[in-house]
Amino acid sequence: MKQNSEKSNNYLDKIPIRTEHILWSVEENGLVTLDVENKGIFHRFAQRFFHKPKVSHIHLDPMGSFVWCLIDGSRDILSLSALVKEQFGEEASPLYERLSRYFHILNSYGFITFKK
């Protein structure tokens, strides 16, 4: 029983899921752009008085775009890392640290959640 709970706490075993409210598109060059609507009182204030945009466009780099397109709610981070290594080779090093940080950032901004 203890072994199962330890395995479920491993970050690489987590399964990322894209949140539904994030719109995204793939450009002709294969790069992904996330379109994030800026909601809330602070954002409305900034839009009105500081001419900030209603939608922010977040452009992902080649590796981030590759990973974003692979997120399907069934692959865990470890499976995704094998595909990234196959695609990018040594360019992805240090692989696990980079992917862990990438998913942590996506999660902190609410772009993904993890399957429970």
C-alpha positions in Angstrom: 0.0 0.0 0.0 2.8 2.4 0.9 4.5 1.7 -2.4 1.4 2.8 -4.4 1.1 6.1 -2.5 4.8 6.8 -3.1 4.4 6.2 -6.9 1.3 8.5 -7.1 3.4 11.3 -5.5 6.0 11.2 -8.2 5.7 14.3 -10.4 6.6 12.4 -13.5 3.6 10.1 -13.0 1.2 13.0 -13.2 -1.1 13.3 -16.2 -1.5 16.8 -17.5 -4.8 18.0 -19.0 -5.3 21.3 -20.9 -7.9 23.5 -19.3 -10.9 24.1 -21.6 -11.0 27.9 -21.3 -7.6 28.3 -23.0 -7.9 28.8 -26.7 -4.9 27.9 -28.8 -3.7 27.6 -32.3 -0.8 26.1 -34.3 0.9 28.5 -36.6 2.2 27.5 -40.0 5.7 27.1 -38.6 4.4 24.6 -36.0 4.6 26.9 -33.0 1.6 27.1 -30.6 0.0 30.4 -29.5 -2.2 30.4 -26.4 -4.9 33.0 -26.3 -5.7 34.0 -22.7 -8.6 36.3 -21.9 -7.7 38.8 -19.3 -10.7 38.8 -16.9 -11.3 40.3 -13.5 -11.5 43.7 -12.0 -7.8 44.4 -12.1 -7.6 43.5 -15.7 -10.7 45.6 -16.6 -9.1 48.6 -14.9 -5.8 48.0 -16.7 -7.6 47.6 -20.1 -9.6 50.9 -19.6 -6.9 53.1 -18.2 -3.6 51.6 -19.4 -4.9 50.3 -22.8 -3.9 46.7 -21.9 -5.3 44.0 -24.2 -8.4 41.9 -23.5 -6.6 38.8 -24.8 -2.9 38.0 -24.2 -1.2 35.9 -26.9 1.5 33.6 -25.4 3.8 32.2 -28.0 5.5 28.9 -27.0 8.9 27.9 -28.2 9.4 24.8 -30.4 9.8 22.3 -27.5 6.9 23.8 -25.5 4.7 23.7 -28.7 5.6 20.1 -29.3 4.7 19.1 -25.7 1.5 21.2 -25.7 0.2 19.4 -28.8 0.9 16.0 -27.1 -1.1 16.8 -24.0 -4.2 14.6 -24.4 -5.2 13.6 -20.8 -3.8 10.1 -21.1 0.0 10.5 -21.2 1.9 11.1 -18.1 4.9 13.4 -17.9 7.3 10.5 -18.1 5.7 9.3 -21.4 5.8 12.8 -22.8 9.5 13.1 -21.8 10.4 10.0 -23.9 8.7 11.6 -27.0 10.5 14.9 -26.3 13.9 13.1 -26.1 13.1 11.3 -29.3 12.3 14.6 -31.1 14.9 16.9 -29.6 17.7 14.7 -28.4 20.4 16.4 -26.4 18.8 19.8 -27.1 16.2 18.9 -24.4 18.8 18.3 -21.7 18.3 18.4 -18.7 15.1 16.7 -19.8 13.2 15.9 -16.6 14.1 19.2 -14.9 13.0 21.2 -17.9 9.7 19.3 -18.3 9.0 19.5 -14.6 9.5 23.2 -14.6 7.5 23.7 -17.8 4.5 21.8 -16.3 4.8 23.6 -13.0 4.6 26.9 -14.9 1.7 25.8 -17.0 -0.1 24.6 -13.9 0.6 27.8 -11.9 -0.9 30.0 -14.7 -4.0 27.7 -14.9 -3.2 26.5 -18.4 -3.3 22.9 -17.3 -4.5 20.7 -14.4 -3.5 17.2 -13.5 -5.7 14.2 -13.6 -6.6 12.9 -10.2 
